[in-house]
Amino acid sequence: MKPVDFELHRPATTDEAIALLAEHAAEAKVLAGGQSLLPLLNFRLARPDHLIDLGRIAGLAQLRRTQDELVVGAMVRQAQAERSPAVAAHAPLLAAAFPNIAHPPIRNRGTVGGSLAHADPAAELPAVARALDAVFVAAGPRGRREITSRDFFRANLMTDLEADELLVEIRFSRAAPHTGADFQEVGRRRGDFALVGAAAQVTVDDGLLSDVRICLTGVAQTPHRAVEAEDLLTGHAPDPALLARAADAIRDTIDPSGDLHATAGYRRDVAGVLMTRAVTGAHRRATETAAEAA
């Protein structure tokens, strides 16, 4: 199938894009990388009268560092961020997630902001943003506002963005020294959306976990921050017995749904397994980083 007819707009600035959204908010869709939207258009699951292409707005494709943050423009391509030394150094969980996203051609076109604004709870980047307490910056006719990751993801494919607002950048706090990260997921085939995924970033202090961040995909309508497991692990070494307790805490907390791809029980059990693997991998990388710095 092919999309229904629409009017294509290609603004050159953020202000132009916001003005177009304000004029056509109810009938418009925003085009970033197109890796989620274009299939919806082709299957006519989305039928906008206006399509606003952000590809010409150079200011949205910048990746920069401040003293305390890594700032990722909404139009930064996933492949660009994947190769960035700044991302690897200051947001290691973000770097760990990229290789799990689909395939290289998808990451060459897909944008960081596009994936986050799409808000698929099975996707990798929303879990990373939730784990790292990212701050989302939205721009609209009323100016700019900041949205915490806790508030940004409202439900399956729903965010806190208003119909006339654009996501312009995402801010991540720079990781502390001796921090490592890992991302684990299970899917039917390589490159498919994961049935379940686990994102983990930890900081090591004298062999103990001083900062633990864990978020799961595919087990709820939004990315699930596993605070119970984080609390159990913080201040301790991640030995097998403690990891088993953390995995059980996750299984007791989540209530995933089942579908033709996986039962609820399968998702619940696998979530604990993947969390254990992700925390173990993150701890190993953090320990290696600390040893290299010594």
Buried (B, 14 or more C-beta within 10 A) or exposed (E): EEBEEBEEBBBEEBEBBBBBBBEBBEEBBBBBBBBBBBEBBEEEEBEBEBBBBBBBBEEBBEBEEEEEBBBBBBBBBBBBBBEBEBBBBBBBBBBBBBEBBBEEEBBBBBBBBBBBBBBBBBBBBBBBBBBBBBBBBBBBEEEEEEBEBEEBBEEEEEBBBBEBBBBBBBBBBBBEEBBBBBBBBBBEEEEEBBBBBBBBBBBBBEEBBBBBBBBBBBBBBBBBBBBBBBEBBBEBEBEEEBBEBBBBBBBEBBEBEEEEEBEBEBBBBBBBBBBBBBBBBBBBBBBEBBEEEE
